[in-house]
Amino acid sequence: MPALAALPSISVALCTRNGAVYVREQVESILRQTLLPFEVVLCDDDSSDTTVEIVEAVFSEFHRSRPGVQIGLTVLRNAPPLGITGNFERAITSTTGELVVLCDQDDFWHPERIAIAAARFVAEPALTLLHGDARLVDRRGNPLGLTLFGALEVTEQERMEIHGGRAFRALMRRNLVTGATTMFRRTLLEKALPLPSSWVHDEWLGAIAAATGRVDFLDQPLVDYRQHGANQIGVSKLSLTGKLRKLREPRDGRNRRLLGNAVILCERLSNLGTDVSPETLAAADGKRHHEAARSALPAARISRVADVLRERRAGGYTDYGRGTADMVRDLVQPAR
């Protein structure tokens, strides 16, 4: 572990909405870290329960029990609610630390979660954003026997790309950055803000970080990622039945969203000038072309075959999607 003097200042951006059931356990796990943050910014999205009061009570208890340790607590309240991305944007822009840790209201951090991640940033000055695996637990905190990466079916190719400095390519196929496991340098905000409302905050931060710097991940799960059925964003490993159910969902809305997000990303990267390499710009533009081709597929399934095969030959499904899985989706899903 680097000397304390060498460690950057660390902020936690904690976002909540009606999280009274689990938020005490989350905040207590923050205050039991072997390396404590110097501030927590709580941004509450118009809760109607006692979420904020619980957080304030936990901080009061902590400061009474450890009077020599002071951790700042800033409480922000949104009325009306801003939604997930807007809430996180307000939280992270209100932090002041050199490193920012994203925090959900219903998880549980392992004691060295901050220390291990912060040490990586000290050791690797080029590292912009670090995310990681997590242990999936049920609403009582019991392990489900599966990790986040296991549920996402992260491939060896994806692991090698990200560890090898090619995270942008991997993230153009699909998002692998989960906010509950993420820490990033504050300098990322100069390029990532404002956060587009159509993007989820962690997906956008990961893409911009990979386009302008270096993204990596920790294989070691340092967060218990609680799955309780009321998550704003959760994760589960789909069974065959679940995958077949997705194939019966209308395709139009999802494809419009993917294309719109690709257009927004291209525009932002173009505006960042020399912070983005020509190769990265070309990859983002390739993603845009791929999503445009998918969005333009005919409503009649039989009429899509030639276009899908053409996009496959062009490499779109391999370079910017999940290969055969996305081809099948495009051939089978009904139009709205």
C-alpha positions as CSV (number, residue, x, y, z in Angstrom):
1,M,0.0,0.0,0.0
2,P,1.4,3.4,-0.9
3,A,2.2,5.9,1.9
4,L,-0.9,7.9,3.0
5,A,0.8,11.1,1.8
6,A,0.9,9.7,-1.7
7,L,-2.8,8.9,-1.9
8,P,-5.1,11.4,-3.7
9,S,-8.2,12.8,-2.0
10,I,-11.2,10.5,-2.4
11,S,-14.9,11.4,-2.7
12,V,-17.9,9.1,-2.6
13,A,-20.9,10.0,-4.8
14,L,-23.9,8.3,-3.2
15,C,-27.2,8.4,-5.0
16,T,-30.4,7.4,-3.3
17,R,-34.1,7.2,-3.9
18,N,-36.4,5.6,-1.4
19,G,-33.5,3.5,-0.1
20,A,-34.4,3.3,3.6
21,V,-34.4,-0.5,3.7
22,Y,-30.7,-1.0,2.8
23,V,-28.9,2.4,2.9
24,R,-27.7,2.0,6.5
25,E,-25.8,-1.1,5.7
26,Q,-24.3,0.6,2.6
27,V,-23.1,3.7,4.5
28,E,-21.8,1.7,7.4
29,S,-19.6,-0.3,5.0
30,I,-18.3,3.0,3.6
31,L,-17.4,4.1,7.1
32,R,-15.6,0.8,7.8
33,Q,-13.2,1.2,4.9
34,T,-9.5,0.6,5.7
35,L,-8.9,3.8,3.7
36,L,-11.6,6.3,4.4
37,P,-12.8,8.9,1.9
38,F,-12.6,12.5,3.0
39,E,-16.2,13.3,1.9
40,V,-19.4,11.7,0.9
41,V,-21.9,13.6,-1.3
42,L,-25.4,12.2,-0.9
43,C,-27.7,13.2,-3.7
44,D,-31.3,12.1,-3.0
45,D,-33.8,11.9,-5.8
46,D,-36.9,13.1,-4.0
47,S,-37.3,10.2,-1.6
48,S,-40.6,9.9,0.2
49,D,-39.1,7.8,3.0
50,T,-36.4,8.3,5.7
51,T,-33.4,7.6,3.5
52,V,-31.6,10.9,4.1
53,E,-32.3,10.9,7.8
54,I,-30.8,7.4,8.1
55,V,-27.6,8.5,6.4
56,E,-27.3,11.5,8.6
57,A,-27.9,9.4,11.7
58,V,-25.2,6.9,10.7
59,F,-22.7,9.7,10.2
60,S,-23.6,11.2,13.6
61,E,-23.0,7.8,15.2
62,F,-19.7,7.5,13.4
63,H,-18.4,10.9,14.5
64,R,-19.4,10.3,18.1
65,S,-17.6,6.9,18.1
66,R,-14.5,8.3,16.4
67,P,-14.2,12.0,17.3
68,G,-10.8,12.3,15.8
69,V,-11.9,11.3,12.3
70,Q,-13.9,13.7,10.3
71,I,-15.6,12.8,7.0
72,G,-17.6,15.5,5.4
73,L,-21.2,14.7,4.4
74,T,-23.0,16.9,1.9
75,V,-26.7,16.3,1.4
76,L,-28.4,17.4,-1.8
77,R,-32.1,16.9,-2.5
78,N,-33.8,16.9,-5.9
79,A,-37.4,18.0,-6.2
80,P,-38.7,17.0,-8.7
81,P,-36.5,13.9,-9.2
82,L,-33.8,14.0,-11.9
83,G,-33.7,10.3,-12.7
84,I,-30.7,8.0,-12.4
85,T,-28.3,9.8,-14.8
86,G,-29.3,13.3,-13.7
87,N,-29.0,12.3,-10.0
88,F,-25.5,10.9,-10.5
89,E,-24.5,13.9,-12.6
90,R,-25.4,16.3,-9.8
91,A,-23.7,14.1,-7.2
92,I,-20.4,13.7,-9.0
93,T,-20.2,17.4,-10.0
94,S,-20.6,18.3,-6.3
95,T,-17.7,16.2,-5.2
96,T,-14.2,17.8,-4.8
97,G,-11.9,14.8,-4.5
98,E,-9.2,13.8,-7.0
99,L,-10.8,10.3,-7.2
100,V,-14.5,9.8,-7.3
101,V,-16.2,6.5,-6.2
102,L,-19.7,5.8,-7.4
103,C,-22.0,4.4,-4.9
104,D,-25.5,2.9,-5.0
105,Q,-27.8,2.9,-2.0
106,D,-28.3,-0.8,-1.5
107,D,-24.9,-2.6,-1.8
108,F,-22.2,-3.4,0.7
109,W,-18.5,-2.6,0.3
110,H,-15.8,-5.0,1.4
111,P,-13.4,-3.2,3.8
112,E,-10.6,-2.7,1.3
113,R,-12.8,-1.7,-1.6
114,I,-11.4,1.9,-1.7
115,A,-7.8,1.1,-0.7
116,I,-7.3,-1.5,-3.4
117,A,-8.8,0.7,-6.1
118,A,-7.0,3.9,-5.0
119,A,-3.6,2.0,-5.0
120,R,-4.1,1.2,-8.7
121,F,-4.5,4.9,-9.5
122,V,-1.3,5.7,-7.6
123,A,0.6,3.0,-9.3
124,E,-0.7,3.8,-12.8
125,P,-0.8,7.5,-13.6
126,A,-2.4,6.9,-17.0
127,L,-5.4,5.0,-15.5
128,T,-8.6,7.1,-15.9
129,L,-11.4,4.7,-14.8
130,L,-11.4,1.5,-12.9
131,H,-14.4,-0.8,-12.5
132,G,-14.6,-4.4,-11.4
133,D,-16.4,-7.6,-10.7
134,A,-18.9,-7.9,-7.8
135,R,-20.4,-10.7,-5.8
136,L,-24.1,-11.0,-6.3
137,V,-26.2,-11.3,-3.1
138,D,-29.9,-11.5,-2.4
139,R,-31.9,-9.0,-0.4
140,R,-30.6,-10.4,2.9
141,G,-27.0,-10.3,1.7
142,N,-26.7,-14.0,1.1
143,P,-24.4,-14.9,-1.8
144,L,-26.2,-16.1,-4.9
145,G,-23.2,-18.2,-6.1
146,L,-22.6,-15.9,-9.0
147,T,-20.5,-12.8,-9.7
148,L,-21.4,-9.8,-11.8
149,F,-19.0,-10.8,-14.6
150,G,-20.4,-14.3,-14.5
151,A,-23.9,-13.0,-14.9
152,L,-22.8,-10.8,-17.8
153,E,-21.0,-13.7,-19.4
154,V,-17.8,-11.7,-19.8
155,T,-15.6,-13.4,-22.3
156,E,-11.9,-14.0,-22.3
157,Q,-11.6,-11.8,-25.3
158,E,-13.3,-8.9,-23.5
159,R,-11.0,-9.4,-20.5
160,M,-7.9,-9.4,-22.7
161,E,-9.0,-6.3,-24.6
162,I,-9.7,-4.3,-21.5
163,H,-6.6,-5.4,-19.6
164,G,-4.6,-4.8,-22.8
165,G,-5.6,-1.1,-23.2
166,R,-8.3,-1.7,-25.9
167,A,-11.3,-1.1,-23.7
168,F,-13.0,1.3,-26.2
169,R,-13.3,-1.5,-28.7
170,A,-14.8,-3.8,-26.1
171,L,-17.3,-1.1,-24.9
172,M,-18.4,-0.4,-28.5
173,R,-19.9,-4.0,-28.5
174,R,-21.6,-3.6,-25.2
175,N,-21.3,-1.9,-21.8
176,L,-19.3,-3.7,-19.1
177,V,-18.9,-0.9,-16.7
178,T,-21.1,-1.1,-13.6
179,G,-21.3,2.1,-11.6
180,A,-21.5,0.4,-8.2
181,T,-17.9,-0.9,-8.8
182,T,-16.4,2.2,-10.4
183,M,-13.8,4.7,-9.4
184,F,-12.4,7.4,-11.7
185,R,-10.1,10.4,-11.8
186,R,-11.9,13.8,-11.5
187,T,-10.2,14.9,-14.7
188,L,-12.6,12.7,-16.6
189,L,-15.4,15.1,-15.9
190,E,-13.8,17.8,-18.0
191,K,-14.6,15.6,-21.0
192,A,-17.6,13.6,-19.9
193,L,-19.9,16.4,-18.7
194,P,-22.7,17.0,-19.3
195,L,-23.9,13.5,-19.2
196,P,-26.5,12.8,-22.0
197,S,-29.9,12.0,-20.5
198,S,-30.3,9.0,-22.9
199,W,-27.2,7.3,-21.7
200,V,-26.9,5.5,-18.3
201,H,-24.2,7.4,-16.3
202,D,-21.8,4.5,-15.9
203,E,-21.9,3.4,-19.6
204,W,-21.2,7.0,-20.7
205,L,-18.3,7.5,-18.2
206,G,-16.8,4.2,-19.3
207,A,-17.0,5.1,-23.0
208,I,-15.5,8.6,-22.6
209,A,-12.8,7.3,-20.3
210,A,-11.9,4.6,-22.8
211,A,-11.9,7.1,-25.6
212,T,-9.7,9.6,-23.9
213,G,-7.6,7.6,-21.5
214,R,-7.2,4.2,-20.0
215,V,-9.9,1.9,-18.5
216,D,-9.2,-1.3,-16.6
217,F,-11.0,-3.5,-14.2
218,L,-10.4,-5.5,-11.0
219,D,-11.0,-9.2,-11.2
220,Q,-11.4,-9.3,-7.4
221,P,-15.0,-8.7,-6.3
222,L,-14.9,-5.9,-3.7
223,V,-18.6,-5.1,-3.7
224,D,-21.6,-7.1,-2.7
225,Y,-24.1,-6.2,-5.4
226,R,-27.6,-6.7,-3.9
227,Q,-30.3,-8.1,-6.1
228,H,-33.7,-7.5,-4.4
229,G,-36.2,-7.2,-7.2
230,A,-36.6,-3.4,-6.8
231,N,-33.2,-2.3,-8.1
232,Q,-33.3,0.7,-10.4
233,I,-30.7,-1.1,-12.4
234,G,-29.9,-4.8,-11.6
235,V,-28.3,-7.8,-13.2
236,S,-29.2,-11.4,-13.6
237,K,-28.0,-14.3,-15.7
238,L,-30.7,-15.0,-18.3
239,S,-31.9,-18.6,-18.6
240,L,-32.7,-19.9,-22.1
241,T,-36.3,-19.0,-21.4
242,G,-35.3,-15.5,-20.6
243,K,-33.2,-15.2,-23.7
244,L,-36.1,-16.4,-25.8
245,R,-38.4,-14.0,-24.2
246,K,-36.1,-11.1,-25.2
247,L,-36.4,-12.3,-28.8
248,R,-40.1,-11.7,-28.6
249,E,-39.8,-8.1,-27.5
250,P,-40.3,-5.4,-30.2
251,R,-37.1,-4.1,-31.6
252,D,-37.9,-0.6,-32.7
253,G,-37.4,1.4,-29.4
254,R,-34.2,-0.3,-28.5
255,N,-32.6,0.2,-31.9
256,R,-33.6,3.8,-32.0
257,R,-32.0,4.3,-28.6
258,L,-28.8,2.6,-29.7
259,L,-28.5,4.6,-32.8
260,G,-29.3,7.9,-31.0
261,N,-26.6,7.1,-28.4
262,A,-24.1,6.3,-31.1
263,V,-24.7,9.6,-32.7
264,I,-24.3,11.5,-29.4
265,L,-21.0,9.7,-28.7
266,C,-19.6,10.6,-32.2
267,E,-20.6,14.2,-31.7
268,R,-18.9,14.4,-28.3
269,L,-15.7,12.7,-29.4
270,S,-15.5,14.9,-32.4
271,N,-15.7,18.0,-30.2
272,L,-12.9,16.7,-27.9
273,G,-10.3,17.3,-30.7
274,T,-6.9,15.9,-30.1
275,D,-7.9,14.2,-26.9
276,V,-9.4,11.4,-29.1
277,S,-7.2,9.5,-31.5
278,P,-8.3,9.1,-35.2
279,E,-8.6,5.3,-34.6
280,T,-11.0,5.9,-31.8
281,L,-13.1,8.3,-33.8
282,A,-13.2,5.8,-36.6
283,A,-14.4,3.1,-34.2
284,A,-17.1,5.3,-32.9
285,D,-18.2,6.2,-36.4
286,G,-18.2,2.5,-37.3
287,K,-20.5,1.9,-34.3
288,R,-22.8,4.6,-35.6
289,H,-23.0,3.1,-39.1
290,H,-23.7,-0.3,-37.6
291,E,-26.5,0.9,-35.5
292,A,-27.9,2.9,-38.4
293,A,-28.0,-0.3,-40.5
294,R,-29.7,-2.2,-37.8
295,S,-32.3,0.6,-37.2
296,A,-33.1,0.7,-40.9
297,L,-34.0,-3.0,-41.2
298,P,-37.4,-3.7,-42.7
299,A,-40.4,-4.6,-40.5
300,A,-40.9,-7.9,-42.4
301,R,-38.5,-10.5,-41.0
302,I,-37.9,-12.2,-44.4
303,S,-37.0,-8.9,-45.9
304,R,-34.2,-8.4,-43.3
305,V,-32.2,-11.4,-44.3
306,A,-30.1,-9.8,-47.1
307,D,-29.4,-6.7,-45.1
308,V,-28.3,-8.7,-42.0
309,L,-26.0,-10.9,-44.1
310,R,-24.5,-7.8,-45.7
311,E,-23.8,-6.2,-42.3
312,R,-22.3,-9.5,-41.2
313,R,-19.9,-9.6,-44.1
314,A,-18.9,-6.0,-43.4
315,G,-17.9,-7.0,-39.9
316,G,-20.5,-4.9,-38.1
317,Y,-21.9,-7.6,-35.9
318,T,-18.4,-8.7,-34.8
319,D,-16.8,-5.3,-34.3
320,Y,-19.8,-3.5,-32.8
321,G,-22.1,-6.1,-31.4
322,R,-22.4,-9.5,-29.9
323,G,-21.9,-11.4,-33.1
324,T,-24.4,-14.2,-33.8
325,A,-26.6,-13.3,-30.8
326,D,-27.3,-9.8,-32.3
327,M,-27.8,-11.3,-35.8
328,V,-30.5,-13.6,-34.4
329,R,-32.1,-10.7,-32.5
330,D,-32.3,-8.7,-35.7
331,L,-33.7,-11.5,-37.7
332,V,-36.3,-12.6,-35.1
333,Q,-37.5,-9.7,-33.1
334,P,-40.8,-8.2,-34.2
335,A,-41.2,-4.6,-35.2
336,R,-43.5,-2.6,-33.0
